[in-house]
Amino acid sequence: MAVLPIIKLGHPSLRKRAEEVTEFNDELKELASNMIETMRVNDGIGLAGPQVNVLKRIFVIDLEQIDENLEPRAYVNPRILSESGSEVMEEGCLSIPGVRADVTRSAEIEVEYQTLEGEVIQETLDDLTARVFLHEYDHLNGVLFIDHISPLQRKLLAPKLKKIEESHSLV
């Protein structure tokens, strides 16, 4: 396993729509394994392909942080079938370090995704699992959690966001 570099706010890949995964092979499994390692080393609960500059529709969630009996899981070509309810919770993002804000998201979602072997799974997610799924799903569409915050919150965070973007552009 390898730890992949996480790109930061300001990198153009974070605003692009990721492409469908069409090949379910060892390379995809290695990518998922590396993403899980990267997420864990960086104390994240989720990580999407675009965050490691891989524009593929894949993300990983460390379900073990939600329920100690579960393992981290990769979600390939995910889709949201339905959403219901709403709840507000503070969110952060490995691509926007040091920034946290309250975000309103659906409380329960019905989703469909493929496993690393290509098997199609449908399930209902709620609470923190639903929130992380929605956060990572947004990354696949070039959307960041800061896009969901109020204009006032965004104005208050503007200096921090600008600093992250400027430090990225120096790299």
LINKASUL-V569314 format. One record per pair of residues at least 24 apart in sequence whose ideal C-beta (glycine too) atoms are under 10 Angstrom apart, sorted by the first residue. I is the first residue (numbers start at 1). J is the second residue. If there is no record, write none. Layout:
# LINKASUL-V569314
i: [I/I]
j: [J/J]
This chain:
# LINKASUL-V569314
i: [1/1/1/1/1/1/1/1/1/2/2/2/2/2/2/2/3/3/3/3/3/3/3/3/3/4/4/4/4/4/4/4/4/4/4/4/4/4/4/5/5/5/5/5/6/6/6/6/6/6/6/6/6/6/6/6/6/6/7/7/7/7/7/7/7/7/7/8/8/8/8/8/8/8/8/8/8/8/8/9/9/9/9/9/9/9/9/9/9/9/9/9/9/9/9/10/10/10/10/10/10/10/10/10/10/10/10/11/11/11/11/11/11/11/11/12/12/13/13/13/13/13/13/13/13/13/13/14/14/14/14/14/14/14/14/14/14/14/14/15/15/15/15/15/15/16/16/16/16/16/17/17/17/17/17/17/17/18/18/18/18/18/18/18/18/18/18/18/18/18/18/19/19/19/19/19/19/19/20/20/20/20/20/20/20/21/21/21/21/21/21/21/21/21/22/22/22/22/23/23/24/24/24/24/24/24/24/24/25/25/25/26/28/28/28/28/28/28/28/29/29/29/30/31/31/31/31/31/32/32/32/32/32/32/32/32/32/32/33/33/33/33/34/35/35/35/35/36/36/36/36/36/36/36/37/38/39/39/39/40/40/40/42/42/43/44/44/44/44/44/44/45/45/45/45/45/45/45/45/45/46/46/46/46/46/46/46/46/46/46/46/46/46/47/47/47/47/47/47/48/48/48/48/48/48/48/48/48/48/48/48/49/49/49/49/50/50/50/50/50/50/50/51/51/51/51/51/52/52/55/55/56/57/57/57/57/57/57/58/58/58/58/58/59/59/59/59/59/59/59/59/59/60/60/61/61/61/61/61/61/61/62/63/63/63/65/65/66/66/66/66/67/67/70/73/73/73/73/73/74/74/74/74/75/75/75/75/75/75/75/75/75/75/75/76/76/76/76/76/76/76/76/76/77/77/77/77/77/77/78/78/78/78/78/78/78/78/78/79/79/79/79/79/79/79/79/80/80/80/80/80/80/80/80/80/80/80/81/81/81/81/81/81/81/82/82/82/82/82/82/83/83/83/83/83/83/83/84/84/84/84/84/84/85/85/85/87/87/87/87/87/89/89/89/90/91/91/91/91/91/91/91/91/92/92/93/93/93/93/93/93/93/95/95/95/95/95/96/96/96/96/96/96/96/96/97/97/97/98/98/98/98/99/99/99/99/99/99/99/99/99/100/100/101/101/101/101/101/101/101/101/101/102/102/102/102/103/103/103/103/103/103/103/103/103/103/104/104/104/105/105/105/105/105/105/105/105/105/106/106/106/106/107/109/109/109/111/113]
j: [30/33/34/35/36/37/38/40/41/30/31/33/34/35/37/38/34/35/37/38/39/40/41/42/52/31/34/35/37/38/39/41/42/47/49/51/52/53/54/38/51/52/53/171/35/38/39/41/42/44/47/51/52/53/93/94/95/97/50/51/52/53/54/94/95/168/171/51/93/94/95/96/97/164/165/167/168/169/171/93/95/96/97/99/144/146/160/161/162/163/164/165/166/167/168/95/96/161/162/164/165/166/167/168/169/170/171/50/51/53/95/165/168/169/171/53/142/49/50/51/52/53/54/55/95/139/142/48/50/51/53/93/95/96/139/142/143/144/168/50/141/142/143/144/147/50/55/140/141/142/50/55/57/140/141/142/143/48/49/50/54/55/56/57/58/59/77/139/140/141/142/49/54/55/56/57/77/140/56/57/58/76/77/114/140/49/56/57/58/76/77/114/116/118/56/57/77/118/56/118/76/77/114/115/116/117/118/119/116/117/118/116/56/58/74/76/116/117/118/74/116/117/116/56/58/60/74/116/58/59/60/72/73/74/75/76/115/116/60/72/74/116/60/59/60/72/74/60/61/62/71/72/73/74/72/94/65/72/94/64/65/72/94/97/94/92/93/94/95/132/136/72/92/94/128/129/131/132/135/136/72/75/93/94/129/131/132/133/134/135/136/137/139/72/93/94/95/136/139/75/78/93/94/95/135/136/137/138/139/140/141/76/136/139/140/95/136/138/139/140/141/142/93/94/95/136/139/94/95/140/142/140/113/114/137/139/140/141/113/114/116/136/140/113/132/133/135/136/137/138/139/140/132/136/125/128/129/132/133/135/136/132/128/129/132/128/132/127/128/129/132/128/129/129/113/115/116/121/129/113/114/115/116/111/112/113/114/115/116/121/133/136/137/140/113/114/115/116/117/118/119/120/121/112/113/114/118/120/140/111/112/113/114/121/133/136/137/140/110/111/112/113/114/120/122/137/106/109/110/111/112/113/125/130/133/134/137/109/110/111/112/122/123/124/106/108/109/110/111/124/107/108/109/110/111/130/134/108/109/110/124/126/130/109/126/130/126/127/128/130/131/127/128/131/145/131/132/134/135/145/146/148/149/135/145/135/136/138/139/144/145/146/139/144/145/164/168/144/145/146/157/160/161/164/165/160/164/167/157/160/163/164/144/145/146/149/157/160/161/163/164/145/157/145/146/148/149/150/153/154/156/157/148/149/150/153/131/134/135/138/145/146/147/148/149/153/148/149/150/130/131/132/133/134/135/138/145/148/130/131/133/134/131/133/134/137/137/137]
